[in-house]
Amino acid sequence: MEAEVWVVDGLRTEARSGTGFNVNMDSPKEVGGQGTGFSPMEATLMAWGGCSLADVTSILKKKRVSFTDLRVKVHADRRKEHPRVFEDALLEYIVEAEGDHAQGFHKAIRLSLGRYCPVATMVASVGTKIRVVATYNGESIELLEPYEIMCTDTRPYVKD
């Protein structure tokens, strides 16, 4: 994998992935940026959500569970001191689907965050306290009370 990032103006940068896709990043105006793009830390949140949803989608497809809507809202607070890594994070998974597949959805989230998603592993490895909640067809999934993702060495695990 590779990426190239270059300064466009001030704190505004442009990045190109090794596969040829470009994105713009910037810092908020209050810290000297122009506010014309998402910040690198916002990009991390988006990458985390995208990584996990790719896993969950793949797992549900293998289980032949179809859905009409699947999303995750990723919220995070950063440390006040440098390095300003994520201190606390909340992932809110939301799915709309036909039938009763809440247990399969629950298992897919646990597999994504505890085994497959490398972004989750990287975030957990710096000590971020991660909580996870989910709703299935508008109802909280009883099996998925908020739990924490912990990390030892490089392999995260789900702590009930």
C-alpha positions as CSV (number, residue, x, y, z in Angstrom):
1,M,0.0,0.0,0.0
2,E,1.1,3.5,-0.5
3,A,-0.2,7.1,-0.5
4,E,1.3,10.5,-1.4
5,V,0.3,13.7,0.4
6,W,1.3,17.2,-0.6
7,V,0.7,20.7,0.7
8,V,-1.8,22.7,-1.4
9,D,-1.9,25.9,0.7
10,G,-1.3,26.5,4.4
11,L,-2.6,23.4,6.3
12,R,-4.7,22.3,3.3
13,T,-3.3,19.1,1.7
14,E,-4.3,16.8,-1.1
15,A,-3.7,13.0,-1.0
16,R,-3.6,10.4,-3.6
17,S,-3.9,6.7,-2.9
18,G,-1.8,4.1,-4.6
19,T,-4.9,3.1,-6.4
20,G,-5.3,6.6,-7.9
21,F,-8.0,8.2,-5.8
22,N,-7.6,11.8,-4.5
23,V,-9.0,13.5,-1.4
24,N,-8.6,16.9,0.2
25,M,-7.8,17.4,3.8
26,D,-7.6,20.6,5.9
27,S,-7.7,21.8,9.5
28,P,-10.5,23.8,11.0
29,K,-10.2,27.6,10.8
30,E,-9.8,27.8,14.6
31,V,-6.4,26.0,14.4
32,G,-5.1,27.8,11.3
33,G,-6.6,25.9,8.5
34,Q,-9.1,27.0,5.9
35,G,-11.8,24.5,6.8
36,T,-12.1,23.3,3.2
37,G,-11.8,19.6,3.8
38,F,-12.0,16.9,6.5
39,S,-9.2,16.7,9.0
40,P,-6.8,13.7,9.1
41,M,-8.5,12.6,12.3
42,E,-11.9,12.8,10.7
43,A,-10.5,10.7,7.8
44,T,-9.5,8.1,10.5
45,L,-13.0,8.0,11.8
46,M,-14.4,7.6,8.2
47,A,-11.8,4.8,7.5
48,W,-12.8,3.0,10.7
49,G,-16.5,3.1,9.8
50,G,-15.8,2.1,6.2
51,C,-13.5,-0.8,7.3
52,S,-16.0,-2.1,9.8
53,L,-19.0,-1.8,7.4
54,A,-17.1,-3.7,4.7
55,D,-16.5,-6.5,7.2
56,V,-20.1,-6.6,8.5
57,T,-21.5,-6.5,5.0
58,S,-19.2,-9.3,3.8
59,I,-20.1,-11.4,6.9
60,L,-23.9,-10.8,6.5
61,K,-23.6,-11.7,2.8
62,K,-22.0,-15.0,3.6
63,K,-24.8,-15.7,6.1
64,R,-27.3,-14.7,3.3
65,V,-28.7,-11.9,5.4
66,S,-29.9,-9.0,3.3
67,F,-30.5,-5.5,4.6
68,T,-32.1,-2.3,3.3
69,D,-29.9,0.1,5.4
70,L,-26.7,-0.4,7.2
71,R,-24.6,2.4,8.7
72,V,-22.3,3.2,11.6
73,K,-21.9,6.5,13.3
74,V,-18.5,6.9,14.8
75,H,-18.0,9.5,17.5
76,A,-14.7,10.2,19.2
77,D,-13.1,12.5,21.7
78,R,-9.4,13.3,21.6
79,R,-6.9,13.7,24.3
80,K,-6.1,17.3,25.3
81,E,-2.4,16.8,25.2
82,H,-0.1,15.6,22.4
83,P,-0.2,13.2,20.8
84,R,-4.0,14.0,20.5
85,V,-5.1,10.4,19.8
86,F,-8.7,9.3,20.4
87,E,-9.3,8.9,24.1
88,D,-13.0,7.7,23.9
89,A,-15.0,6.4,21.0
90,L,-18.6,5.3,20.4
91,L,-19.7,3.3,17.4
92,E,-23.4,3.2,16.8
93,Y,-24.4,0.6,14.3
94,I,-27.9,0.8,12.7
95,V,-29.4,-1.8,10.4
96,E,-32.8,-2.2,8.8
97,A,-33.5,-5.7,7.4
98,E,-36.2,-8.2,6.7
99,G,-36.6,-11.0,9.3
100,D,-35.0,-11.6,12.6
101,H,-31.3,-11.6,12.1
102,A,-30.2,-9.5,15.1
103,Q,-27.9,-12.2,16.4
104,G,-26.2,-12.5,13.1
105,F,-25.7,-8.8,13.0
106,H,-24.4,-8.8,16.5
107,K,-21.9,-11.5,15.7
108,A,-20.8,-9.7,12.5
109,I,-20.0,-6.5,14.5
110,R,-18.0,-8.5,17.1
111,L,-16.0,-10.3,14.3
112,S,-15.3,-7.0,12.5
113,L,-14.1,-5.1,15.6
114,G,-12.4,-8.0,17.3
115,R,-10.7,-9.8,14.4
116,Y,-10.9,-8.3,10.9
117,C,-10.9,-4.5,10.9
118,P,-7.2,-3.3,11.1
119,V,-8.3,0.3,11.7
120,A,-10.1,-0.8,14.9
121,T,-6.9,-2.6,15.9
122,M,-4.8,0.5,15.4
123,V,-7.3,2.7,17.3
124,A,-7.5,0.2,20.2
125,S,-3.8,-0.2,20.4
126,V,-3.3,3.4,21.6
127,G,-5.6,2.8,24.5
128,T,-8.8,4.3,23.1
129,K,-11.8,3.3,25.2
130,I,-14.3,2.0,22.6
131,R,-18.0,1.5,23.3
132,V,-20.4,-0.1,20.8
133,V,-24.1,0.0,20.6
134,A,-26.5,-1.2,17.9
135,T,-30.1,-1.0,16.8
136,Y,-31.8,-3.6,14.6
137,N,-35.0,-2.4,12.9
138,G,-35.2,0.5,15.3
139,E,-34.8,-1.7,18.5
140,S,-31.7,-1.9,20.6
141,I,-30.2,-5.3,20.3
142,E,-30.4,-6.9,23.7
143,L,-27.4,-9.1,23.0
144,L,-25.3,-6.0,22.3
145,E,-25.2,-4.0,25.4
146,P,-22.4,-1.4,25.3
147,Y,-19.2,-3.3,25.4
148,E,-15.6,-2.3,25.2
149,I,-12.9,-3.3,22.7
150,M,-9.6,-3.9,24.5
151,C,-6.2,-4.4,23.0
152,T,-3.3,-6.5,24.1
153,D,-0.3,-6.6,21.8
154,T,-1.8,-6.1,18.3
155,R,-4.9,-8.2,18.7
156,P,-8.0,-6.5,20.0
157,Y,-10.6,-8.5,21.9
158,V,-14.2,-7.8,22.9
159,K,-14.7,-7.4,26.7
160,D,-18.3,-8.0,27.8
